[in-house]
């Protein structure tokens, strides 16, 4: 997805093998680039996109049967020196592709501003059975025909991966307006990163994770809203960002003609987001955290004439057979010195105590992992077959009632709960 100019810049910064090694060194390499280098490469990408859009628009108009003058006029649309916004995706209702058109006259003023002009490249398609999506396409097609914006707004038909490739390489700002929480990921916004493009997006999908004020712009507040009028509120927020931050920052140039704040934002995005939101990082992480451990586990299980595999099979069969017999005895908790001390009786019957773990579970208070606290097997209960007392203490920063004892399968070589989806909760 990187343009030839981006490829050249990254190669100058950190070599042709940059994606094959540790990604941690990339931010330092980007920091060594001069502002002029960054701004020059962005200018080349924008120029290439404008050339491509003109050629594609000419072909599009010719195929539609437009007159020769209209087709020739497409050679003069857009400007390689103007702030270029991009919006391209499948046109369907939750993506709100017509949000900018909700204040069409305000958009006209943005595009036709003589001192700080803006240009917009739109692309997208709707499912043949999505009538509303097709209506959005029609609305944009009608808007770009308006005489006052014809040179500053282009709708490119037949959106596909080839068109997306050119768009993400050349736009200055990629706009994304899905209705939270419907955005699955937002990979198109990730693709502009390597090319120095910036994102203005709803705080959903990947942007909810990636956004920081110095990296781009965000609409929404990171929460779900279903009340009437929220779309209008976010439309207002979108236009306010464009008018008061995006456009002024792009055109705030120094004596060398370089928008230093804009370039600083590009540099931060290149350094911090490109290495993180890349398929190279993703595959390396899968390899290190899943594929290699899985391969090592397979070798352990199949070694020594399948010794471990047979042991695991015996373990899981025993769990399934004896699990229904597990039951709880008395339980008690004492709170002192800022801790909760639990004592619970567990009857495992004929199941080996080494085949299970007894623990306390607490629901997470935030997106963090839930609390899991192991209990220690203290001693066997008198007169009971397979009965044991388990003890342990936990922090007292939450009520004791928020902790629930439970029994779960346990084996050093097993993947729990993937391979043993069993659990026995303490009775409420």
Buried (B, 14 or more C-beta within 10 A) or exposed (E): BBBEBBBBBBEEBBEEEBBEEEBEEBBEBBEEBEBEBBBBBBBBBBBBBBBBBBEBBBEBBEEEEBEEEBBEBBEEBBBBEBBBBBBBBEBBBEBBBBBBBBBBEBBBBBBBBEEBBBBBBBBBBBEEEBEEBBEBBEBBEEBBEEEEBBBBBBBBBEBEEEBBBBBBBBBBBBBBBBBBBBBEEBBBBBBBBBBBBBBBBBBBBBBBEBBEEEBBBBBBEEEEBEEEEBBEBBBBBBBEBBBEBBBBBBBEEEEEEBBBBBBBBBBBBBBBBBBBBBEBBEEBEEEEEEEEEEEEBEEEBEEEEEEBBEBBEEBBEBBEEBBEEBBBEEBEBEEEEEBBBBBBBBBBBEBEBEBBBBBBBBEEEEEEEEBEBEBEBEEEBEEEEBBBBBBBBBEBEBEBEBBBBBBBBBBEEBEBEEEBEBEBEBEE
